[in-house]
Amino acid sequence: MTLIQNIKNKTFRKAIGIEFARLRRERNQEIEKVAAAVGAYPETVDRLELGYYTAYGLTARLLKYYNKDIKIELVDRQ
């Protein structure tokens, strides 16, 4: 899980991208295979994983591909 402490659009993009990249690596999948499965260019998936790009349609397709949902939880500051 990625803890977001600074609320900015870039921070959310980066956190989501990190999680998608982690899932892909855990499953030993090439970015080309994932991209083909969700109907995207490998470069687009790469940019999303790096946090440079957010497309909600692509995010939804990746969530379905990995059989995941997004859970948001508010936590006390440390």
N, C-alpha and C positions, 0 to 999 in steps of 0.2 A: 504494500500500500504506500502511496506517495502522500506525504503530508504537505498541504498547501498553506503557507503562512502569509503570503502576500497576494491579495486578490487582484489579479490583473488577467486580461484575456490571454496574454502570452503564458502566464503561469499555468492556467488551465490547459492550454494546448500542449505545453511541455509535459505536464503530468499524465495526460491521456496518452500522448505519444510514447512516453517511457513504459507505460503499462502494456501497450500493444506490442512494442518491441520485445519486452520481456516475455510475453506470451509466445511470440513467434520463435524466439530463441529456445525457450523451454521445450517447444515441440519440434525443434530442429528443422524448421521449415525455411525454405528459401523465399525471399521477398517476391520473386517472380511467381511462385506457386500461389502465395496468398493473394497477390494482386489479380492473377487470373481468376481465382475463385470468387473474388468480390467484384469483378468487372472494372478494374482500375489499372492504370499504368503503374509499373513498379516504382517509377520516380515519384509518383503521387503518394504512394504508401510510404515510401522512404521519407518524404517531406513531412508527412503526418507523424511518423514515428519520431522524427527529430524535433517536432513541436513548431515547425515553420508554417504549418497549414492545417486548417480545420475545415472540413466539409462534413456537415451533419449527416448527409446521405451516406457518405463513405464510412463515417463513424458508426452509423447504424448497421451497415452491412458487415463491418468488421466485428461488431458486437455479436451479431447473429452467427457469423462464421466461427467465432471462438466460443459461442454459446455462453456469453457473458452479459451482464447488465451493469449499469453504473450505480453505485451506492454512494450517497452523500451523507456524511455524518459530521455534525458539529461537535467539536471537542474543546475542552478548556485549554486556554493558553498556558504555556509552561513558564 
